[in-house]
């Protein structure tokens, strides 16, 4: 590739070259380097197209290129890279520049501006100019530490979301019981405060600091409601126990444990990414039943993943379950398209991410044809998640195996998704 002019130096390119030099001094397996990057790619600003180009470059390297004292340099032509990625020349240059500015590759330019290289009889790179992937080796530990921090933050947020769920159910149960028994107390005021807090529930991923403030407010309201409720119950019992005959009037105090309070992880039936949202039942039970409206035909919010050969076995998956069970995929999906409101949105994002992990058009079309579009999409999400976490090395082969299992009636996607949820909650 000839220069149209000297490459304009920037601080980012300078840092990338320093990282390349540092990467040459360490030995890091290619798989470890790419897995570490993909787990934090969306967080550091990489887009799916950037990762697709990086995966294409990585395919040119050999395991020995990542040994200490060597550099994994790729000298593939623009024409070949454009053919593999589907990018235009301007898009190819833009994504390559982006990878360098973020600090995951470096440019190693030859004196005449062309990319070229050669290997010896043992396959070792003797001399090469092109895209240098050494910065990945230098940043593996940084990416792994960042992933650990992100995972800890995610787990903290999930824990606080469950605590918020329990607190709001406790509040609702007390207010419902108080209104039902006509107990004295500022229940309408509590109802208003409760509704305000429900309106503050985030509808997208929020940092733990904001969730912590919201949780504190829910707990404060819960303590106030509990205190007033217990005082009202005590006053009611005192009045009833003061009859002329000294006998109790026969009215028992309401059950102290609120209904539907759960101690395990709470999975809501919603199609938003990582939501902590109120449900219609809470609102209706506080404000009374909603006016009767004609019933509409329900939409297919849940995916039937029943065995094709066993129609008596019924199992469904909703988008919320899929996204919560696959946080790596959810992170990429949110970075690309925000909220996923339907299976169509999920299928669209899957189509965009598919090339990034090397699943061919043919494999994807066969999976959709034999499994159906929705089941194939759910299967892809699972494959993407496992590939991102380093559990599988060949996404295309794994998806083809799932297609074969589906044909034999042995594919049970719901077990995989709920199994991952159980591991997260453990």
Secondary structure, DSSP 8 states (H G I E B T S, - for coil): ---SS-----HHHHHHHHHHHHHHTS---HHHHHHHHHHHTTTTT--HHHHHHHHHHHTT--GGGGSTT---EE---HHHHHHHH---HHHHHHHHHHHHHHTS-EEE--TTS--EEEE-TTS-EEEEEEEE-HHHHHHHHHHHHHHHHHHHHHHHHHHHHHHHHHHHHHHHHHHHHHHHTT--S-HHHHHHHHHHHHHTS-SS---HHHHHHHHHHHHHHHHHHHHHHHHHHHHHHHHHTTSTT----S-----SS-TT--SS----S--STT-----HHHHHHHH--------------EEE---TT-TT---EEEHHHHHHH-HHHHHHHHHHHS---SHHHHHHHHHHHHGGGT--HHHHHHHHHHH-HHHHHHHHHHHHHHHHTTS-S-HHHHHHHHHHHHHTT---HHHHHHHHHHHHH-
